[in-house]
C-alpha cells in the first residue's frame, strides 16, 4: 500500500489552462492581472473565435463584483476563463458556480508562483498572500501550518495551529509559494 497524496485523489483543483472553447457562444475572461495566458487566449480568439470575448481586469474586488453582475445576466453558451493568482482564481470560480455555471463551463490557469490563501480551522478567518509553510492567522493570530488540503468551499488551503500537540514548538517557516 502506498501512502501520501495521490494526484488522482487530491483535493487540489486541476487547472487545465486557458484554451478557447469553439462551441461557446460568448467568452468571458476574468484576470488579475491579464498576463501571458490571457494574451494567448485573445490571440486564439482573434484567429479562430466565434462569439464576443469580454475581458474583466483590474482590482480583484472590482473584477469579482463585475463578474457576478455579468454572470447574473448571462445566457446559455457562455464560457468563463479565469487567470491569475490562485486565491483570485478560486474566488472567481466560486462566483461562477454560484451564478449557475457548471465546472465544465469554467477554464482556469493559475500563476503557480503566486501566494496562497489559508483558511483558519480555528477562527474561520482567511489569511491572504501566504508564501510560507507556517504563517500567522489574520483573524486569531495563531501560528498556522499550511496544510496541503484545499477547501473548494472556502477557496483556500486549510490551516491548523502548528503547535497544538506540543505548545511552543513552532518549526521555521519555509518559503514555498513566492
VENJOQUI-V582237 format. One record per backbone hydrogen bond with DSSP energy under -0.5 kcal/mol. CO is the residue of the C=O (numbers start at 1). NH is the residue of the N-H. If there is no record, write none. Layout:
CO|NH  CO|NH
//
This chain:
4|6  6|9  6|10  14|16  17|19  20|22  21|24  26|79  27|54  28|81  29|56  30|83  31|58  32|85  33|32  33|35  35|39  36|40  37|41  38|42  39|43  40|44  41|45  42|46  43|47  44|48  45|49  52|27  54|29  54|56  55|57  56|31  59|63  60|64  61|65  62|66  63|67  64|68  65|69  66|70  67|71  68|72  69|73  70|73  71|74  75|78  77|25  77|26  79|28  80|107  81|30  82|109  83|32  84|111  85|89  86|90  87|91  88|92  89|93  90|94  91|95  92|96  93|97  94|98  95|99  96|101  97|100  102|105  103|106  105|80  107|82  108|17  109|84  110|112  111|114  115|87  116|130  117|157  118|120  118|127  119|121  119|159  120|124  125|120  125|127  126|128  127|118  130|116  131|176  131|177  133|146  135|144  137|141  142|137  142|144  143|162  144|135  144|146  145|147  145|160  149|158  150|152  151|155  151|156  156|151  157|119  158|147  159|121  160|145  161|164  166|169  168|170  169|171  174|133
//
